[in-house]
Amino acid sequence: MAIKNKLYFLCFLFLMFSFEINAQETKNKLPLITLFKTLQTQYNIQFNYAEDSVEGITINPPSKSLSLIEVLSYLEINTIFSFNTIDNYIILVHLKTPFEMQLLSEVVLSKYITKGINKLNDGSYEIDFLEFDILPGLIDTDVLQAVQAFPGIQSINETVSNINIRGGTHDQNLILWDGIKMYQSGHFFGLISMFNPQMTQNVNVLKNGTNAALTDGVSGTISMETNSNVNETFKGSLGINFIDANGFADIPLGEKSSLQVAARKSISNFAETPTYSNFFDRISQDTEVQNSMSTILNSDQEFDFYDTSFRWIYKLSDNDQLQLNFLTANNELSFNENSVIENLETSRQSSLQQNSIAGALRYDKIWNATWQSAFEVYETDYKLKAINANILDEQRFLQENVVSETSLKLKTNYKINDRFKLLNGYHFVETKITNLDDVDNPIFRSKISEVVRTHALFSQLNYKPLHKKTALSFGLRYNYIDKFEKHILEPRLTFTHQFLNHFSVEVLTEYKHQNTSQIINFQNDFLGIEKRRWQLSNANDIPIIRSKQVSIGLSYSKKGWLVNAEGYYKHVKGITTQSQGFQNQYEFIKTSGNSNAIGLDFILRKQIQNFNTWFSYSYIKSDYKFKELPEQTFPSNFDITHSITFGAAYTIDRLKLSAGLNWHSGKPTTRPVFGNEISDNAINYATTNSNHLQDYLRVDVSALYDLKLWNAIRADLGVSIWNALDKTNQINNFYRVNNNSVNETLQSSLGVTPNAVLRVHF
């Protein structure tokens, strides 16, 4: 009995002692923000972090006798953040991502354009929307508009459904949302991104040097990611702008699970804003929606879009995590075609629908300190459907383009030692594409369905020495396409080295392929609005598209100055004339060939306290080679030789201001021979793409104010003006014969387009 009482007494003393220690530790804890400010003064450094991410976090301060390296190590062990040092005095603070082994993701150039945009040592560019500042003309963090701020990336017609990376077509871009391949990218048929900006936390853009785990995207990759950490506190927002109303919620479901939900819908059913009117005029320009003849009047034009998405995370244990993603998006346009036929008023409706639905499941497992794995499976479906009612011919023309893709991927990461890491995996992809053309008068129906399955094995060795100034990655991907019994090997290499404290050099190279492409059969397909349809390669007249690319870059960063220049060469073979959007003598020609691009991307940026300014320049020489055409070699349709961007941003307290100028040389075009425009009842064209449209010039401005209301509730107020000078820019032209004369049709860009946003965070 005495022994039992002694045990109780010892337990009581232990509990009291533990409580005293815990109370003392709690008493000594400081807010992490306060500690950052103290360390900034002590070590003459600057912490760069998103205020929302560190709010409410406390920590016991480290000993004042520790070196800076030891302090950062202490912080990394005792917080949920990682710390990267840039220019010897800037410390970037990022949330740790425990279930993705970020093999080569350290920042080498921070604030590449503005705050929240960085260049990483794997050759990619990162947009961190938790730290994102502001860009000219943007008040919502539109992902696919923001990526066009990088040199070498632009849209030849101002849409996010036609993004050109180093002279490539949009279908040559791999667009991923949490690992799911997306075949649709825009709302309003390309004028804004369909990915909800409130849910997308991070974007990685790769022009070259792609990870061996990825396939497709011979021109580049745009990878979007949601937050992959379990949230312990509720967060939400409600917003409205001149285009849509939207909402977002991050909901904790206990200590081990959280759910993110986002939704967005156009407000055109309730109000027609100047922005909506400009957008509608832009998409309907020179299409079936706008064109009316003397005997036909189009009326009751209606447009609507919406998207919803969610991401659920469940932490099974400290070493196991389950993630579920879902996204759906829809665009719908309709109008009536009216006429009086035999003294009777007749009306028939035409419509266009574009929608995507996608879901994914991911399971991550940490087996031990050196070994972890990830299993991913997704299903993505895309459908484009048009009903074109021809009232005079009493004809209904139905068109459909349907894509259904299933993917299964297993990845393993093995840490050999502190310098070497090994990535291995298997990837299976099945893609089915169906194209339907159905006419009721005269009766005609064509439905073609094709399936391609690809098996792939990949391996990648990553090397990073202890001094972290060098990063080297070499990967190899083996692909087997069973339908064609085709074997494809794709080596990938990235090398980055920092030297002389402020300089870095990088070398990137890759081989890639893809089995899908977008083609245009006729310019008035799908009412002329979304006329591109997806199609599978058949290893014959529609070849597998293959590319090889190499680039060399040099960077300098010191005291707010940043200079980066990158030269590249890219060769793409297997492209078709149908995928390039010809509107000249090659409009109806079907043949395949190659494209070559050689170019330079350059950026100069200077930051002076709260003021940031940048200048970027891109040069490209891009050519086609089609052996079966009379002109075997000529400039490509995306040969925008010179592009310049100049921008500035200023932050004062809670107000952010930005303005920018975009200029590029005119789009290549093929004009009729002057004085001999018609030959044999057809247009007599001059040398292909030997002329250019007028140079493009656009000035954008934006302002955003962060207003604190009460407690944890705050609001964002923003205004922007796209094309503030109301410059009429020519983005496309084509010619048609009418009454034995040649008529030119010019298509123009958006005019001056205002926008405003109100968003409340709680």
C-alpha positions in Angstrom: 0.0 0.0 0.0 2.9 2.3 0.9 4.5 1.7 -2.5 1.2 2.5 -4.3 0.9 5.8 -2.4 4.5 6.6 -3.3 3.7 6.0 -7.0 0.7 8.3 -6.8 2.9 10.9 -5.2 5.6 10.6 -7.9 2.9 10.8 -10.6 1.5 13.9 -8.9 4.9 15.6 -8.8 5.6 14.6 -12.5 2.2 16.1 -13.6 2.8 19.3 -11.6 6.4 19.6 -13.0 5.1 19.0 -16.6 2.3 21.6 -16.1 4.9 24.1 -14.8 7.2 23.5 -17.8 4.2 23.7 -20.2 3.0 26.9 -18.6 6.5 28.4 -18.7 6.8 27.4 -22.4 3.4 28.9 -23.2 4.3 32.0 -21.3 7.5 32.4 -23.3 5.9 31.9 -26.7 5.8 34.7 -29.2 3.7 35.3 -32.3 5.6 34.1 -35.3 5.2 37.5 -37.0 6.7 39.3 -33.9 9.7 36.8 -34.0 10.2 37.5 -37.7 10.5 41.2 -37.0 13.0 40.6 -34.2 15.1 38.3 -36.4 15.0 40.8 -39.3 16.7 43.4 -37.1 19.1 40.9 -35.5 20.4 39.4 -38.7 19.8 42.2 -41.2 17.4 40.0 -43.3 14.0 40.3 -44.7 11.3 37.6 -44.3 8.9 37.3 -47.3 5.6 35.7 -46.4 1.8 35.8 -46.7 0.4 37.4 -43.6 -2.7 35.2 -43.6 -0.6 32.0 -43.5 1.3 32.9 -40.3 -1.5 34.7 -38.4 -2.2 33.2 -35.0 0.9 31.0 -34.9 3.2 31.2 -31.9 6.6 29.7 -31.1 9.3 29.7 -28.5 12.1 32.0 -29.6 15.4 30.4 -30.5 18.6 31.3 -28.5 20.2 34.6 -29.5 23.6 32.8 -29.8 22.5 30.8 -32.8 23.8 31.6 -36.3 21.3 32.5 -39.0 21.5 29.0 -40.6 20.9 27.5 -37.2 17.9 29.8 -36.6 16.3 28.9 -39.9 16.9 25.2 -39.2 15.2 25.7 -35.8 12.2 27.4 -37.4 11.8 24.7 -40.0 11.8 22.0 -37.4 9.3 23.8 -35.1 6.9 25.2 -37.6 4.9 24.1 -40.6 7.0 26.3 -42.9 10.1 25.9 -45.0 12.6 28.7 -45.4 14.6 29.5 -48.6 17.4 32.2 -48.7 17.6 34.4 -51.7 20.4 37.0 -52.4 21.8 36.3 -48.9 19.2 38.5 -47.1 15.7 37.6 -48.4 14.1 34.6 -46.7 11.1 33.1 -48.5 8.6 31.5 -46.2 6.5 28.7 -47.7 4.1 26.2 -46.2 5.5 22.7 -46.1 3.9 20.1 -48.4 4.5 16.9 -46.6 3.0 14.5 -49.2 4.7 15.8 -52.4 8.4 15.5 -52.4 9.3 18.7 -53.9 12.5 17.5 -55.5 13.8 20.6 -57.1 11.5 23.5 -56.1 13.8 26.0 -54.4 13.5 29.6 -55.5 16.5 31.1 -57.4 14.9 34.4 -58.4 12.2 35.8 -56.2 9.7 38.5 -57.3 10.6 37.5 -60.9 8.0 40.1 -62.1 6.2 41.1 -59.0 5.6 39.7 -55.5 4.4 36.1 -55.6 6.0 35.3 -58.9 9.3 33.4 -58.6 11.7 31.4 -60.8 12.6 28.0 -59.4 15.8 25.9 -59.8 14.0 23.2 -61.8 13.6 25.7 -64.7 9.9 26.4 -63.9 8.1 29.6 -62.8 5.9 29.7 -59.8 2.9 31.9 -59.1 2.0 31.8 -55.4 -1.4 33.4 -55.0 -1.1 33.6 -51.2 1.7 36.1 -51.8 0.5 37.4 -55.1 0.6 41.2 -55.5 -1.1 42.8 -58.6 -0.7 42.8 -62.4 -1.9 45.5 -64.8 -5.5 45.0 -65.9 -6.1 42.1 -63.4 -8.0 42.5 -60.1 -9.0 38.8 -59.8 -6.1 36.3 -59.9 -7.1 34.8 -63.3 -4.6 32.0 -63.7 -4.4 31.9 -67.5 -4.3 35.7 -67.8 -1.5 35.9 -65.2 0.8 33.3 -67.0 0.9 35.6 -70.0 3.0 38.0 -68.0 6.0 35.7 -68.6 8.2 36.5 -71.6 7.6 34.0 -74.4 4.0 33.4 -73.4 1.1 35.3 -75.0 -2.2 34.9 -76.7 -2.3 35.9 -80.3 -6.0 36.8 -80.1 -6.4 37.8 -76.4 -8.1 34.6 -75.2 -7.0 32.0 -72.6 -8.2 29.3 -75.0 -5.4 30.3 -77.5 -2.2 30.7 -75.3 1.0 30.4 -77.4 4.1 29.3 -75.6 7.2 30.1 -77.7 5.2 30.0 -81.0 3.2 26.8 -80.2 -0.5 26.3 -80.6 -2.8 26.1 -77.6 -3.4 22.4 -78.0 0.3 21.9 -77.5 -0.1 23.1 -73.8 -0.6 20.6 -71.0 -3.1 22.2 -68.6 -3.4 20.5 -65.2 -5.7 21.2 -62.3 -4.4 19.2 -59.3 -2.9 16.6 -61.7 -6.0 16.3 -63.9 -5.6 17.1 -67.6 -8.1 19.7 -68.7 -9.4 19.9 -72.3 -11.3 23.1 -71.7 -9.6 26.2 -70.3 -11.9 29.2 -70.6 -15.3 30.7 -69.8 -16.9 33.1 -72.2 -15.4 30.9 -74.9 -11.9 31.9 -74.0 -12.0 35.4 -72.6 -11.5 34.4 -68.9 -10.1 31.4 -67.2 -12.6 28.7 -66.0 -10.5 27.8 -63.0 -11.8 29.5 -59.8 -9.1 31.9 -58.6 -10.1 31.7 -55.0 -9.4 27.9 -54.9 -6.2 27.9 -56.9 -3.2 28.5 -54.6 -0.2 27.8 -56.7 0.6 27.7 -60.4 3.8 26.2 -62.0 4.6 27.2 -65.6 7.2 25.1 -67.5 8.4 26.0 -71.0 11.1 23.3 -71.0 12.8 20.7 -68.8 9.6 18.9 -67.8 9.5 16.4 -65.0 9.7 12.8 -66.3 6.4 12.0 -64.5 4.5 14.3 -67.0 3.5 13.6 -70.5 1.8 15.7 -73.3 2.3 19.4 -73.8 5.0 19.6 -76.4 5.1 23.4 -76.0 4.7 23.8 -72.3 2.9 22.9 -69.1 0.6 25.0 -66.9 0.0 23.1 -63.6 -2.5 24.5 -61.0 -2.7 23.3 -57.5 -5.0 23.7 -54.5 -3.8 23.8 -50.9 -2.9 20.3 -49.9 -2.8 20.9 -46.1 -5.6 20.2 -43.7 -7.1 23.5 -42.5 -8.0 23.8 -38.9 -10.0 27.1 -39.0 -12.9 28.1 -41.2 -12.2 30.6 -44.0 -14.5 31.9 -46.7 -15.2 34.7 -49.1 -18.0 36.1 -51.2 -17.3 38.2 -54.3 -18.9 39.9 -57.2 -17.5 41.7 -60.3 -18.9 42.9 -63.6 -18.9 39.4 -65.0 -19.8 36.9 -62.2 -20.7 36.3 -58.6 -18.6 33.8 -56.7 -18.1 32.2 -53.3 -15.4 30.1 -51.6 -15.3 28.2 -48.3 -12.5 26.2 -46.6 -14.3 24.1 -44.0 -12.5 22.0 -41.3 -14.0 18.6 -40.7 -12.3 17.7 -37.4 -8.6 17.6 -36.8 -7.8 15.3 -39.7 -9.9 16.6 -42.5 -11.0 19.7 -44.4 -13.1 20.6 -47.4 -12.7 23.4 -49.9 -15.7 24.4 -52.0 -15.9 27.1 -54.7 -18.6 28.2 -57.1 -19.0 30.9 -59.7 -21.8 32.0 -62.0 -22.2 34.8 -64.6 -24.5 37.7 -63.7 -25.8 38.2 -67.2 -29.2 36.8 -66.2 -29.6 39.8 -63.8 -27.6 42.6 -65.4 -25.8 43.4 -68.5 -22.6 45.4 -67.6 -20.3 47.2 -70.0 -17.8 44.4 -69.5 -20.4 41.7 -70.4 -21.4 43.7 -73.5 -17.8 44.0 -74.7 -17.1 40.3 -74.1 -20.2 39.2 -75.9 -19.5 41.4 -78.9 -15.9 40.1 -79.0 -16.9 36.4 -79.0 -19.7 36.8 -81.5 -17.7 38.9 -83.9 -18.0 37.6 -87.5 -19.9 34.5 -86.4 -23.3 32.9 -86.9 -24.5 34.7 -83.8 -23.8 38.2 -85.2 -24.3 37.7 -88.9 -27.8 38.6 -90.2 -29.0 38.9 -93.7 -31.7 41.1 -95.1 -34.2 38.3 -94.9 -33.0 36.9 -91.5 -32.7 38.6 -88.1 -30.9 37.1 -85.1 -32.5 37.9 -81.8 -32.7 36.9 -78.1 -29.0 36.2 -77.7 -28.3 34.7 -74.3 -25.1 33.6 -72.6 -24.5 32.0 -69.3 -21.6 30.2 -67.6 -20.9 28.6 -64.2 -18.3 26.4 -62.5 -18.1 24.5 -59.2 -15.2 22.7 -57.6 -14.2 21.1 -54.4 -11.2 19.5 -52.8 -11.5 17.1 -49.8 -8.5 16.0 -47.7 -8.5 13.3 -45.1 -5.3 12.7 -43.1 -5.6 9.0 -42.2 -2.4 9.2 -40.1 0.8 11.2 -39.9 2.0 9.2 -42.8 -1.1 8.6 -44.9 -3.3 11.2 -46.7 -6.2 10.9 -49.0 -7.3 13.7 -51.4 -10.4 13.9 -53.6 -10.9 16.6 -56.3 -13.9 17.4 -58.4 -14.6 20.2 -61.0 -17.4 21.0 -63.4 -17.7 24.0 -65.8 -20.3 25.0 -68.3 -20.8 27.6 -71.0 -24.1 28.0 -72.9 -25.0 30.3 -75.7 -28.3 30.5 -77.6 -30.0 32.8 -80.1 -33.1 32.8 -82.4 -33.0 33.0 -86.2 -36.1 34.8 -87.4 -37.6 35.3 -90.9 -40.9 35.7 -92.7 -41.4 32.8 -95.2 -44.5 32.7 -97.3 -46.1 35.4 -95.1 -45.5 33.4 -92.0 -43.2 34.4 -89.2 -40.8 31.6 -88.5 -38.2 31.3 -85.7 -35.7 28.6 -84.9 -33.2 28.4 -82.1 -29.4 27.8 -82.4 -27.3 26.9 -79.4 -23.8 26.1 -78.3 -22.8 24.3 -75.2 -19.3 23.6 -73.8 -18.8 21.8 -70.6 -16.2 19.8 -68.6 -16.5 17.5 -65.6 -13.5 15.9 -63.9 -12.7 14.0 -60.7 -9.5 12.6 -59.2 -8.5 10.5 -56.2 -5.0 10.6 -54.7 -3.4 8.6 -51.9 -0.1 9.5 -50.4 1.9 7.3 -48.1 5.2 8.0 -46.3 6.7 4.5 -45.6 9.8 5.8 -43.8 12.3 8.6 -43.8 13.6 7.7 -47.2 10.7 6.2 -49.0 7.2 7.5 -50.0 4.7 6.9 -52.7 1.7 8.5 -54.4 -1.2 6.8 -56.3 -3.3 9.0 -58.5 -6.3 8.3 -60.7 -8.5 10.7 -62.6 -11.4 10.8 -65.1 -11.8 13.9 -67.2 -14.6 14.5 -69.7 -15.2 17.4 -72.2 -18.1 18.0 -74.5 -18.7 20.7 -77.2 -22.2 20.6 -78.8 -23.7 23.0 -81.4 -27.1 23.1 -83.0 -27.1 25.3 -86.0 -30.7 26.0 -87.3 -30.7 27.2 -90.9 -34.1 28.7 -91.3 -34.0 29.4 -95.0 -32.9 25.9 -96.0 -35.1 24.3 -93.2 -31.9 22.5 -92.0 -30.7 21.5 -88.6 -26.9 20.8 -88.3 -25.8 19.1 -85.1 -22.1 18.9 -84.2 -20.5 17.2 -81.2 -16.9 16.8 -80.0 -16.5 14.6 -76.9 -13.3 13.7 -75.0 -13.2 11.1 -72.3 -9.9 10.3 -70.6 -8.9 8.0 -67.8 -5.4 8.1 -66.1 -3.7 6.0 -63.5 -0.3 6.9 -62.1 1.9 5.4 -59.4 5.0 7.4 -58.2 7.6 6.4 -55.7 10.3 8.8 -54.3 13.4 7.3 -52.7 16.0 9.4 -50.8 19.3 7.7 -51.5 21.2 10.2 -49.3 21.2 13.9 -48.6 22.3 14.7 -52.2 20.6 12.1 -54.4 16.8 11.4 -54.7 15.2 9.0 -57.1 11.7 9.2 -58.7 10.2 6.2 -60.4 6.8 5.4 -61.6 4.2 3.9 -64.0 1.6 5.9 -65.9 -1.4 4.6 -67.9 -3.6 6.8 -70.0 -6.7 5.9 -72.1 -8.1 8.7 -74.3 -11.4 8.3 -76.3 -12.5 11.1 -78.7 -15.8 11.1 -80.6 -16.8 13.5 -83.4 -20.4 13.7 -84.6 -21.8 15.6 -87.6 -25.5 15.2 -88.1 -27.6 17.0 -90.8 -31.4 16.5 -91.2 -31.8 18.0 -94.7 -30.4 16.3 -96.7 -29.9 13.4 -94.2 -26.3 12.9 -93.4 -24.6 11.5 -90.3 -21.0 10.8 -89.5 -19.9 9.6 -86.1 -16.2 8.6 -85.5 -14.9 7.3 -82.2 -11.3 6.5 -81.6 -9.4 5.2 -78.6 -5.6 5.4 -77.8 -4.0 3.8 -74.8 -0.5 4.6 -73.6 1.6 2.8 -71.0 4.7 4.6 -69.6 7.6 3.9 -67.2 9.6 6.9 -65.9 12.6 7.4 -63.8 14.4 10.6 -62.7 17.5 11.1 -60.6 17.8 14.4 -58.8 21.1 15.7 -57.4 21.5 18.6 -55.0 24.8 19.1 -53.1 24.8 20.2 -49.5 25.7 23.8 -50.4 22.4 23.9 -52.5 24.0 26.1 -55.2 23.6 23.4 -57.8 20.6 21.4 -58.9 20.7 18.6 -61.5 17.9 16.4 -62.7 18.1 13.7 -65.4 15.0 11.8 -66.3 13.9 9.2 -68.9 10.4 8.4 -69.9 9.5 5.3 -71.9 6.1 5.3 -73.7 4.4 2.5 -75.4 1.3 3.3 -77.6 -0.4 -0.1 -78.0 -2.7 0.9 -81.0 0.3 1.8 -83.1 2.8 -0.5 -81.4 4.9 2.6 -81.0 7.8 2.9 -78.6 9.0 6.4 -77.7 11.9 7.3 -75.4 12.0 10.8 -73.9 15.0 12.1 -72.0 14.7 15.2 -69.8 17.4 17.3 -68.3 17.5 20.3 -66.0 20.7 21.9 -64.6 20.9 25.1 -62.5 24.1 26.5 -60.8 24.5 29.6 -58.7 27.9 31.3 -58.8 29.6 34.5 -57.7 26.8 35.0 -55.2 24.5 36.9 -57.6 24.6 34.9 -60.8 23.0 31.7 -61.9 23.0 29.6 -65.1 20.6 27.0 -66.3 20.4 24.4 -69.1 17.1 22.7 -69.9 16.3 20.1 -72.5 13.5 17.7 -73.2 11.9 15.3 -75.7 8.1 15.0 -75.5 5.1 13.7 -77.5 1.3 14.0 -77.5 -1.5 12.0 -79.1 -4.2 14.7 -79.2 -4.5 17.9 -81.2 -7.2 20.5 -82.1 -8.2 20.9 -85.7 -10.5 23.2 -87.7 -12.5 21.6 -90.5 -14.4 24.7 -91.4 -14.3 28.2 -90.0 -18.0 28.2 -89.3 -18.0 24.9 -87.3 -19.7 25.2 -83.9 -21.3 28.5 -85.0 -17.8 29.9 -85.7 -17.3 30.6 -82.0 -15.4 27.5 -80.6 -14.5 26.0 -83.9 -11.6 23.9 -82.8 -12.4 20.2 -82.1 -10.1 17.7 -80.4 -8.9 14.8 -82.5 -6.6 11.7 -81.8 -3.5 10.9 -83.7 -3.8 7.9 -86.1 -0.1 7.6 -86.9 -1.0 8.3 -90.5 -2.4 11.6 -91.8 -2.7 12.8 -88.2 0.7 11.9 -86.8 1.8 11.6 -83.2 3.2 15.1 -82.4 6.8 15.0 -81.1 9.1 17.8 -80.0 12.6 18.4 -78.8 13.8 21.6 -77.2 16.9 23.0 -75.6 17.4 26.3 -73.8 20.3 28.1 -72.0 19.7 30.9 -69.5 21.7 33.4 -67.4 20.5 35.4 -64.5 21.7 38.2 -62.2 20.0 39.4 -59.0 21.3 41.9 -56.5 19.8 44.8 -54.5 16.5 44.9 -56.1 17.9 44.4 -59.6 17.0 41.2 -61.6 18.2 40.4 -65.1 17.3 37.1 -66.8 17.9 36.1 -70.5 17.2 32.7 -72.0 17.8 31.5 -75.5 16.1 28.5 -76.9 15.5 26.2 -79.9 12.4 24.1 -80.4 11.5 21.6 -83.1 8.0 20.1 -83.3 7.1 17.5 -85.9 3.8 15.9 -86.8 1.7 19.1 -86.9 -1.1 19.4 -89.4 -2.3 22.3 -91.5 -5.8 21.8 -89.9 -4.3 22.5 -86.5 -2.7 25.8 -87.4 -5.8 27.7 -88.4 -5.0 28.7 -92.0 -7.5 31.1 -93.6 -5.7 31.4 -96.9 -5.1 29.1 -99.9 -4.2 26.3 -97.4 -7.5 26.5 -95.5 -8.9 23.2 -96.8 -5.6 21.4 -97.4 -4.9 18.4 -95.2 -1.2 17.5 -94.8 1.4 17.3 -92.0 4.8 18.9 -91.4 7.1 20.4 -88.9 7.7 23.7 -87.1 10.9 25.3 -85.9 11.4 28.1 -83.5 14.5 29.9 -82.3 14.2 32.8 -79.9 15.2 34.8 -76.8 13.2 35.7 -73.7 14.5 38.6 -71.6 13.4 40.4 -68.5 14.8 43.3 -66.5 13.2 44.2 -63.1 14.0 46.8 -60.4 12.4 47.1 -57.0 12.8 50.2 -54.9 11.1 49.6 -51.6 7.3 49.5 -52.4 7.8 50.4 -56.1 8.4 47.7 -58.6 8.9 48.0 -62.4 9.8 45.5 -65.1 10.6 45.4 -68.8 10.4 42.2 -70.8 11.3 41.4 -74.4 10.8 38.3 -76.5 12.2 37.6 -80.0 11.1 34.6 -82.0 11.6 33.3 -85.5 9.1 30.5 -86.2 8.8 28.7 -89.5 6.7 25.9 -91.0 8.0 23.1 -93.2 5.3 21.2 -95.2 6.9 19.1 -97.9 3.6 18.5 -99.8 2.8 22.2 -100.1 4.0 24.4 -103.0 5.8 26.6 -100.5 7.6 24.1 -98.4 9.0 26.6 -95.9 7.4 29.9 -94.7 6.8 31.8 -91.5 4.3 30.3 -89.1 1.0 31.8 -88.2 2.3 32.5 -84.7 5.6 34.2 -85.8 5.2 37.3 -83.6 8.8 38.4 -84.1 9.0 41.1 -81.3 7.1 41.4 -78.1 7.6 44.0 -75.4 5.9 44.4 -72.0 6.5 47.3 -69.6 4.9 47.4 -66.2 5.0 49.0 -62.8 3.4 48.3 -59.4 3.3 50.4 -56.3 2.0 49.4 -52.8 1.3 51.9 -50.1 -0.3 50.6 -46.9 -3.3 48.6 -48.1 -3.5 50.1 -51.6 -2.0 48.4 -54.6 -1.6 50.1 -58.0 -0.4 48.8 -61.3 -0.1 49.9 -64.9 1.4 48.2 -67.9 1.9 48.4 -71.7 1.9 45.5 -74.1 3.2 45.8 -77.6 4.0 43.2 -80.2 4.6 43.1 -84.0 1.6 42.3 -86.1 0.3 38.7 -86.8 1.5 37.2 -90.1 -1.1 37.3 -92.8 -1.3 36.3 -96.5 -2.7 39.0 -98.8 -4.0 38.8 -102.4 -1.6 39.8 -105.2 -2.2 43.5 -105.6 -3.8 44.3 -109.0 -4.4 40.6 -109.7 -6.5 39.5 -106.7 -8.6 36.9 -108.5 -7.5 34.1 -110.8 -9.8 31.2 -112.0 -12.6 32.5 -109.8 -10.5 32.1 -106.7 -8.3 34.4 -104.7 -4.8 34.8 -106.0 -2.7 34.9 -102.9 0.8 36.3 -102.6 3.6 34.5 -100.7 2.3 32.9 -97.6 2.6 34.9 -94.4 4.7 37.5 -96.2 2.7 40.4 -94.7 1.7 41.4 -91.2 -1.3 43.0 -89.6 -0.8 46.3 -87.7 1.3 46.3 -84.6 -0.6 45.5 -81.4 -0.6 48.0 -78.5 -2.5 47.8 -75.3 -2.3 49.8 -72.0 -3.9 48.3 -68.8 -4.4 49.7 -65.3 -5.6 48.3 -62.0 -6.0 49.2 -58.4 -6.9 47.0 -55.3 -7.6 48.2 -51.8 -7.6 45.8 -48.8 -10.1 47.1 -46.2 -10.3 45.7 -42.7 -13.8 45.7 -41.4 -14.0 44.1 -38.0 -12.4 41.2 -36.2 -11.3 38.7 -38.9 -13.5 40.2 -41.6 -12.0 42.2 -44.4 -12.9 43.2 -47.9 -11.1 43.7 -51.2 -12.2 46.6 -53.4 -10.7 46.7 -56.9 -11.1 48.4 -60.3 -9.3 47.7 -63.6 -9.4 49.0 -67.2 -8.3 46.7 -70.0 -7.1 48.6 -73.1 -7.4 52.0 -71.3 -6.5 53.9 -74.5 -9.3 52.2 -76.4 -6.8 51.2 -79.1 -8.4 49.2 -82.0 -6.1 46.3 -82.5 -6.3 44.0 -85.5 -6.0 40.3 -84.3 -7.0 38.5 -87.4 -8.1 38.9 -91.0 -9.3 36.8 -93.9 -10.6 37.3 -97.5 -13.6 36.1 -99.4 -14.8 36.5 -103.0 -18.1 38.4 -103.4 -19.6 39.5 -106.7 -16.2 38.9 -108.5 -14.3 41.1 -106.0 -12.3 40.3 -102.9 -13.6 41.5 -99.6 -11.4 41.7 -96.5 -12.8 40.9 -93.0 -10.9 42.4 -90.1 -11.4 41.1 -86.5 -10.6 43.4 -83.7 -9.5 43.0 -80.1 -11.5 44.1 -77.0 -12.0 47.8 -76.8 -11.7 49.7 -73.5 -13.1 47.3 -70.9 -13.7 48.3 -67.3 -14.1 45.9 -64.4 -14.7 46.2 -60.7 -14.7 43.7 -57.8 -16.0 43.6 -54.2 -14.9 40.6 -52.2 -15.5 40.0 -48.5 -13.2 37.6 -46.6 -14.4 36.0 -43.3 
